[in-house]
C-alpha cells in the first residue's frame, strides 16, 4: 500500500486516466474528488458489500408492489 501526504488541491494519478484530488481537509475527514473514465466503476468501500450481494427478484417485485400500493393510496383515481 502506498501512503501519501497531500494538501488541498494536490492530486494523485493512478495509471494514465484516474486522478484523485484532495478537495478539502478538516479534523478527522478528507473530502476527495475522483476523475475516472466512464468504464471505470468508482464505489465507496462500505457500499461494495451491498453491490456485491445478488439481486433477489422477489425483493424487486415486493418493492414495486409496495410502491404501487402507496401510489394507489395517494391517487385512488389512477388505479
N, C-alpha and C positions, 0 to 999 in steps of 0.2 A: 504494500500500500504506500502510495506517495502522499506525504503530508506536507502541505504548503501553508505559508502565511500570506494573506492577501489583504489589501486595504480596499475601501470602497472605490469603485470604478476600475479596479485592476481585473485582469482576465486570466483564465486558464484555457489553453487549447487542448482538445482531445482529438487526435488524428488531424485530418485536413478540414473537417467540416463541423466540428462541435466546439462551441465557445461557451464557457461558463464565466459569468461576470458577477462580481460582488456588487450588489446594488446598495445595500445598507447594512451597517452593523449596529448592534445595540447590546445591552447587557444580556448575555446568555442566548442571543439569537443572531443569525445572519440571514439576510434576505439575498437570494441569488437569482440570476436570470440565466436561462439556458437557451441557446440558439442552436438548433439542430435541424437537419433536413427532415422533410415530412415523412420519409420512410424509416426514420429512427424513432422508436417509441420511448418517450421520457415519462416516467411514472414515479411517484413518491413511494418509498420503500414500504410504508405501512399499508399502502393500497395494493401492493403486489399480491398479498395473500388473498384479497378479495377477487382480484382479476384472475388469478390462477385457479380459483375454485370453479369446478364445472357448473355450467348453467343447467338448472333443472327446468324442463319445460312446464312441469306442474306449477312451479313458483311463478313463472311468467303468466300463465293462464290465471292463477289466483290474483296476481297483481292487476291484470287487466279487468277481471271481474269486479274487484273492489273499486277500481277507478270508474268503471261504467255505472256501477251501483251508486256511487257518490254523485256522479253527474245526473243520473235519473232522479235522485232525491232533490237535487238543486233545480233541475229543469224537467219537471214531470211531463210537460207537453212535448218533449223531444224523444220520448221512449220509443 
